[in-house]
Amino acid sequence: MKTLTALSESVMDLDLRTPDPETEQENPHTGVANDVHADGSRIGSQFDENRLDHFIEKDGQRFAGTHLIIDLWDASRLDELGHVEESLRRATEAAGATLLNIDLHYFTPNGGVSGVAVLAESHISIHTWPECGYAAIDIFMCGDAEPSRAISVLETSFTPGSIEVGEHRRGVLG
């Protein structure tokens, strides 16, 4: 019953009102009415200087972060759990990100590795198919981190015959 009480109190604290079109604008990205912080700054404003969301401004766009989709082909050491972990650590450091946790799983009988480095700035995930020499890696980072700097670390670590990199900006606001 204690959990139910805490949950109901949390729900009661939510602001579920419909914005008054005369006085408030609804944020088109969240559907939440723009309100005011205790210091008077606007909550929900896309360009609020007091926001702590670590959005990036680059090339005239404001966005949540950069997502790199990386395919390594004819790569090596994809079945070495310790090597994969160390590679994720070095890639995180090279990108200037903050490592919070690494969680990896080793698959048998093929020796594939799947896992994620959880970062304060988001994540790096990896899935390997050593029997094919293939690895699928996603790097998503926000804030001041530079995910493209991790690519050279991955190339050095896994010596792929070829690498394909796609880049996507997530959460583009303008």
ROPALUM-742281 format. One record per residue: x, y, z of N, C-alpha, C, CB in turn; residue in three letters. Coordinates in steps of 0.001 Angstrom, whole numbers, padded with zeros to 6 digits, always signed. Each point is the difference from the previous one (the first is absolute). Glycine has a CB too. Layout:
REM residues N
XYZXYZXYZXYZALA
...
END
This chain:
REM residues 174
+000820-001189+000000-000820+001189+000000+000867+001256+000000-001802-001260+001201MET
+002986+001167-000589+000896+001144+000045+000396+000427-001417+000854-000759+002249LYS
-000568-000222-003127+000359+000291-001383-001149+000697-000711+001533-001982-000031THR
-002743+001486+000237-001166+000609-000632-000175+001438+000455-001084-002244-000145LEU
+001297+002492+001408-000140+001355+000522+001038+000907-000632-000903-000891+002162THR
+002164+000448-002249+001057+000806-000604-000311+000261-001464+001676-000956+001606ALA
-002170-000044-002309-000349+000158-001403-001142+000987-000164+000768-002332-000449LEU
-001797+002199+001256-001133+000920-000132+000412+001424+000344-001573-001866+000555SER
+002483+002038+000411+000483+001340+000323+000794+000571-001165+000068-000596+002438GLU
+000737-000253-003127+000762+000452-001155-000926+000429-001119+001864-001524+000633SER
-002897+000744-000875-000955+000321-001054-000721+001295+000332-000288-002441-000525VAL
-000024+002648+001797-000700+001217+000393+000861+001241-000235-001274-001322+001702MET
+002607+001153-001697+000898+001126-000231+000125+000366-001475+001235-000678+002032ASP
-001677-000200-002923+000105+000277-001429-000948+001113-000407+000660-002373-000405LEU
-000202+003186-000539-000836+001077-000535-000641-000512-001276+001472+001824+001010ASP
-002717-002268-000928-000684-000598-001132-000990+000966-000656+000272-002218+001098LEU
-000133+003497-000811-000951+000963-000525+000262+000288-001479-000201+001003+002287ARG
-000803-000547-002966+000120+000424-001384+000433+001453-000004-001770-001649-000774THR
+002771+002004-000070+000460+001391+000019-001085+000958-000472+002326-000801-000398PRO
-002383+001979+001005-000921+001051-000399+000612+000709-001208-000891+000295+002389ASP
+000260-000387-003564+000586+000580-001212+000207+001503+000092-001079-001809-001274PRO
+000380+002463+002182+000152+001443+000165+001299+000356+000718-002484+000211+000049GLU
+002941-001101+000849+001149+000356+000842+001202-000924-000159-001619+000929+001590THR
+001454-002118-002131+001105-000951-000088+000079-000609-001386-000232-000490+002436GLU
+001431+000123-002809+000225-000712-001249+000404-001419+000344+000681+002121-001220GLN
-001189-003091+000485+000404-001380+000214+001278-000255-000770-002391-000731+000340GLU
+003364+000065+000286+001244-000351-000669-000314-001064-001053+001389+000554+002077ASN
-001100-000319-003359-000355-000957-001044+000773-001312+000103-000538+001927-001455PRO
+001666-001940+002161+000818-001207+000103-000409-000875+001175+001868+001247-001048HIS
-002427-000656+002090-000351-000793+001181-001486-000027+000256+002191+000561+000956THR
-002935+000369-001548-001427+000096+000270-000292+000560+001375-000350-001906-001516GLY
+001369+002473+002170-000145+000528+001352-000043+001522-000070+001204-002007+000993VAL
-002048+002581-000175-000092+001453+000024+001300+000577+000531-002497-000110+000328ALA
+002920+001217-000925+001164+000707+000511-000367+000653+001322+000878+000401-002342ASN
-000143-000722+003384-000213+000571+001317+001254+000757+000379-001599-001852+000676ASP
+001687+002242+000565+001109+000829+000451+000736-000696+001141-001237+002087-000697VAL
+002602-002090+000605+000838-000478+001102-000175+000943+001184+001682-001034-001611HIS
-001233+000605+002785-000070+000836+001197+000749+001311-000201-000181-002060+001407ALA
+001243+002037-002248+000776+001219-000235-000603+000906-001067+002004-001269+000673ASP
-003180+000882-001218-000670+000829-000993+000278-000392-001439+000112+001799+001634GLY
+000874-002689-001880+000278-000426-001372-001057-000995-000455+002470+000372+000345SER
-002662-000467-001664-001062-000827-000559+000385-001472-000040-000735+001949-001352ARG
-000160-002828+001768+000154-001443-000141-000581-000358-001360-000133-000438+002537ILE
+000833-000395-003265-000531-000472-001270+000411+000841-001188-001884-000892+001256GLY
+002477+002026-001033+000467+000806-001112+001143-000738-000676-000701+002151+001147SER
+000668-002225-002454+001023-000727-000741+001394+000572+000209-001725-000569-001674GLN
+001831+001865+001913+001302+000623+000084+000256+000623+001366-000121+000418-002437PHE
-000470-000998+003466+000163+000451+001371+001461-000192+000417-002420-000574+000538ASP
+003110+001650-000204+001404-000084+000382+000213-000769+001295+000362+002149-001159GLU
-001391-002291+001985+000127-000683+001285-000288-001497-000095-000642+002127+001101ASN
+000310-002609-002293-000301-001427-000154+001246-000828+000267-001793+000531-001680ARG
+001592-001680+002252+001116-000888+000313-000038-001251-000869+000014+000866+002351LEU
-000552-000750-003560-000165-001169-000847+001207-000289-000880-002411+000460+000026ASP
+003388+000408-000045+001238-000176-000752-000216-000119-001504+000934-001096+001997HIS
-001960+001794-002519-000175+000053-001440+001221+000665-000624-002518+000095+000249PHE
+002762-000398-001502+001167+000478-000731-000456+001037-001017+001208-002213+000318ILE
-000403+003229-000541-000239+000940-001095+001171-000120-000950-001343+001599+001466GLU
+001040-001945-002744+001037-000203-000997-000588+000268-001377+001176-001701+001463LYS
-000452+002410-002280-000434+000289-001373-001402+000607-000044+001435-001881-000795ASP
-001753+002731+001766-001284+000673+000021-001159-000867+000466+000863+001383-001809GLY
-000575-002581+002304-001049-000879+000517+000211-000237+001483-000234-001105-002245GLN
-000878+000890+002938+000031-000386+001416-000601-001392+000058-000192+002421+000875ARG
+000932-003372-000265-000457-001385+000017+000510-000729+001244-000050+000001-002512PHE
-000605-001119+002802+000315-000753+001219+001386-000622-000050-002419-000462+000275ALA
+002793-000110-001395+001298-000640-000078+000245-000637-001345-000113-000388+002418GLY
+001328-000119-002563+000422-000649-001238-000023-001507+000199+001439+001986-000630THR
-002074-002676-000317-000088-001457+000034+000784-000539-001185-002275+000048+001151HIS
+003342-000779-000862+000793-000646-001047-000395-001469-000081+001924+001619+000357LEU
-002158-002087-001561-000281-001416-000267+001223-000516-000738-002573+000302-000108ILE
+003269-001245+000715+001286-000456-000529-000047-001495-000276+001192+001823+001258ILE
-000807-002205-002462+000138-001408-000371+001470-000280-000262-002340-000070-000991ASP
+002881-000916+001709+001368-000454-000230-000073-001331-000736+000873+001196+002082LEU
-000143-001310-003176+000035-001234-000788+001418-000555-000008-001916+000804-001443TRP
+002031-002138+001395+001306-000684+000010+000821+000458+001195-000044-000189-002512ASP
-000633+000314+003644+000638+000464+001234+000523-001185+000812-001515+002014+000031ALA
+002423-001725+000890+000600-001041+000829-000257+000268+001481+001763-000362-001748SER
-001516-000640+002558-000090+000052+001464-001418+000307+000498+002381+000742+000038ARG
-003369-001076-000851-001398+000262+000338-000556-000987+001017-000286+000952-002263LEU
+001029-002028+002532-000448-001020+000952+000769+000068+001322-000616-001456-001935ASP
+001399+002500+002133+000803+000155+001209-000675+001004+000930+002121-000548-001276GLU
-002835+000022+002242-000799+000826+000906+000818+001118+000659-001441-001991+000414LEU
+002601+001659+000113+000857+000996+000649+000458+001084-000971+000755-001762+001590GLY
-000444+001348-002815+000437+000962-001018-001140+000935-000396+001673-001671-000845HIS
-002874+001114+000694-001163+000830-000331-000237+001024+001114-001032-001906-001326VAL
+001089+001466+002577-000213+000917+001122+001041+001113+000013-001006-001876+001312GLU
+002268+001522-001474+001057+001011+000007-000155+000964-001176+001537-001634+001131GLU
-001982+001122-002265-000213+000844-001181-001111+001018+000252+000765-001886-001479SER
-001833+001458+002147-001086+000929+000332+000486+001069+000973-001686-001829-000371LEU
+002519+001434+001320+000558+000967+000958+000850+001052-000723+000001-001781+001795ARG
+000857+001328-002699+000877+000935-000725-000804+000879-000958+001886-001651+000177ARG
-002916+001093-000818-000848+000785-000905-000729+001096+000776-000291-002010-001501ALA
-000187+001667+002681-000680+000972+000862+000947+001132+000364-001481-001812+000914THR
+002677+001456-000508+000996+000996+000391+000378+000894-001187+000875-001586+001751GLU
-000667+000987-002910+000373+000774-001190-001083+001010-000375+001350-001950-000807ALA
-002609+001587+001023-001118+000883-000341-000223+001081+001048-001047-001892-001220ALA
+001750+001795+002334-000174+000990+001066-001283-000214+000780+001296+001610-001358GLY
-001766-002855+001406-001240-000326+000701+000308-000559+001387-001145-000453-002201ALA
+000091+000310+003000+000120-000463+001384-000612-001387+000129-000072+002376+000849THR
+000901-003376-000576-000466-001372+000137-000694-000199+001337+001859-000779-001481LEU
-003081+000234+001440-000740-000333+001220+000044-001496+000282-001497+001962-000396LEU
+001365-002775-000665-000061-001445+000182+000200-000693-001339-001543+000272+001973ASN
+002131-001468-001937+000070-000848-001190-000654-001330+000349+002143+001128-000837ILE
-003034-001576-000030-000665-001291+000177+000135-000775-001308-001649+000953+001714ASP
+002362-002078-001670+000242-000817-001186-000474-001424+000226+001959+001433-000597LEU
-002365-002081-000493-000407-001406+000057+000749-000756-001086-002301+000599+000912HIS
+002846-001761-000548+000734-000863-000921-000903-001150-000415+002217+000619+001063TYR
-002389-000803-002353-000861-001061-000515+000823-001209-000411-001649+001714-000775PHE
+001140-002887+001104+000626-001228-000473-001001-000693-000912+001437-000239+002107THR
-001043-000521-003066+001364-000451-000287+000793+000917-000924-000842-002272+000322PRO
+000223+003293-000928+000720+000786-001013+000937+001056+000577-001923-000386-001479ASN
+001785+000715+002761+000905+000962+000627-000360+001454-000238+001733-001688-000245GLY
-002930+001948-000217-000420+001383-000207-000136+000748+001314-001178-000705-002068GLY
+001310+002001+002000-000110+000854+001172-001047+001076-000284+002426-000440+000651VAL
-003313+000644+000297-000954+001106-000077+000060+000759+001306-001511-001265-001596SER
+001392+002578+001502+000008+000772+001225-000053+001478-000236+001249-001803+001028GLY
-001148+002508+000090-000129+001449-000038+000910+000646+001041-002368-000229-000809VAL
+002937+001349+000398+000685+000883+000936-000992+001123+000259+002396-000584-000827ALA
-002890+000663+002039-000940+001056+000367+000824+001225+000388-001781-001677+000789VAL
+001474+002792-001433+000759+001226+000197-000885+001082+000594+001496-000606-001915LEU
-000907+001537+002587-000762+001162+000461-000570+000726-001220+001466+000236+002079ALA
-000771-000324-003203-000407+000661-001235-000853-000893-000899+002073+001351+000143GLU
-002336-002575+000217-000891-000961-000660+000606-001389-000008-000910+001832-001423SER
+001362-002355+000239+000470-001385-000016+000849-000332-001229-002030-000604+001289HIS
+002746-000508-001165+000621-000680-001135-000465-001446+000115+002072+001575-000115ILE
-002681-002108-000935-000403-001406+000024+000767-000755-001071-002298+000604+000859SER
+002482-001901-000618+000724-000845-000947-000651-001378-000062+002143+001258+000460ILE
-002188-001799-001653-000470-001369-000247+000958-000586-001021-002473+000543+000509HIS
+003092-001692-000167+001004-000578-000899-000418-001375-000501+001765+001278+001206THR
-001368-001552-002416-000153-001305-000639+001390-000409-000468-002432+000449-000735TRP
+003251-001022+001643+001382-000330-000354+000094-000999-001152+000626+000444+002360PRO
-001610-001326-002476+000025-000991-001083-000131+000666-001375-000999-001691+001570GLU
+000533+002929-001592-000134+000771-001248+000983+001168-000051-002418-000642-000097CYS
+003156+000861+001175+000909+001139+000056-000735+001332+000017+001681-001372-001189GLY
-002901+001363+001727-000854+001190-000049-000334+000502+001403-000958-000804-002171TYR
+000940+002129+002317-000458+000629+001240-000905+001173-000346+002110-000704+001220ALA
-003219+000803-000494-000931+001127-000107+000167+000836+001259-001664-001321-001437ALA
+002017+002580+001256+000273+000882+001132-000829+001274-000149+002350-000938+000244ILE
-003012+001324+000832-000738+001265+000048+000661+000883+001047-002185-001110-000720ASP
+002393+002354+000358+000526+000972+000954-000955+001182-000015+002437-000742-000339ILE
-003044+001027+001485-000876+001159+000113+000495+000835+001156-001987-001252-000957PHE
+002286+002514+000684+000513+000888+001044-000579+001403-000145+002111-001349+000097MET
-002316+001977+001051-000461+001384+000047+001060+000834+000700-002438-000715+000026CYS
+002130+001983+000158+000914+000878+000730+001289+000258-000752-000973-000847+002096GLY
+002063+000984-001352+001295+000347-000590+000761-001204-000535+000086+001909+001552ASP
-000588-003120-001365+000681-001195-000495+000073+000034-001523-000795-001315+002000ALA
+001835+000706-002552+000208-000037-001448+000080-001458-000454+001214+002238+000052GLU
-002363-002842-000390-000037-001423-000324+000890-000398-001171-002288-000001+000874PRO
+002521+000884-001823+000832-000348-001156+001435-000337+000407-001429+001485-001410SER
+001867-000986+002550+001360-000308+000476+000146-001468+000426+000218+002384+000752ARG
-001314-003053-000519+000050-001412+000395+000286-000920-001185-001599+000515+001841ALA
+001343-000046-003048+000141-000847-001188+001420-000523-000159-001823+001294-001088ILE
+002822-000431+001227+001387-000446-000182+000387-001041+001044+000574+002236-000971SER
-001114-002123+002181+000270-000991+001046-000571-001357-000420-000038+001810+001785VAL
-001178-001808-002312-000629-001243-000439+000760-000619-001171-002219+000871+000776LEU
+002704-000042-001688+000794-000501-001125+001294-000649+000497-000972+001792-001482GLU
+001643-001150+002415+001243-000545+000549-000274-001294+000773+000960+002332+000145THR
-002050-002358+000604-000320-001157+000842-000388-001235-000799-000729+001585+001742SER
-000039-001390-002800-000569-001153-000708+000530-000178-001421-002022+000310+001372PHE
+002917+000543-001823+000637-000039-001323-000927-000516-001110+002162-000354+001172THR
-003272+001050-001407-000926-000455-001042+000595+000182-001397-001922+000576+001501PRO
+001496-001451-002416+000376+000170-001397-000730+001181-000596+000435-002447-000206GLY
-001653+002668+000666-000758+001180-000431-000902+000458+001134+000065-000762-002410SER
-000429+002036+002349-000848+000591+001019-001008+000917-000693+001855-000138+001752ILE
-003086+000070-001305-001055+000873-000504-000529+000804+001187-000623-001628-001889GLU
+000527+002944+001705-000462+000872+001081-001145+000866-000523+002313+000023+001069VAL
-003427-000081-000374-001121+000891-000282-000188+000924+001180-001112-001719-001472GLY
+000713+002956+001211-000206+000974+001077-001414+000545-000076+002447+000611-000009GLU
-003070-000529+001172-001359+000529+000086-000076+000927+001203-000979-002077-001094HIS
+000408+003244+000896-000227+000920+001115-001349-000315+000612+001417+001803-001074ARG
-001408-002067+002377-001231-000364+000714-000592+001229+000662+000865-002329+000393ARG
-002185+002408-000375-000695+001053+000720+000243+001391-000546+000150-001425+001961GLY
-000158+001574-003285+000256+001307-000604-001142+000954+000344+001308-001077-001885VAL
-000958+002222+002464-000981+001012+000366-000032+001138-001016+000333-000592+002405LEU
+000770+000904-002981+000020+001089-000974+001378+000442-000319-002160+000715+000809GLY
END
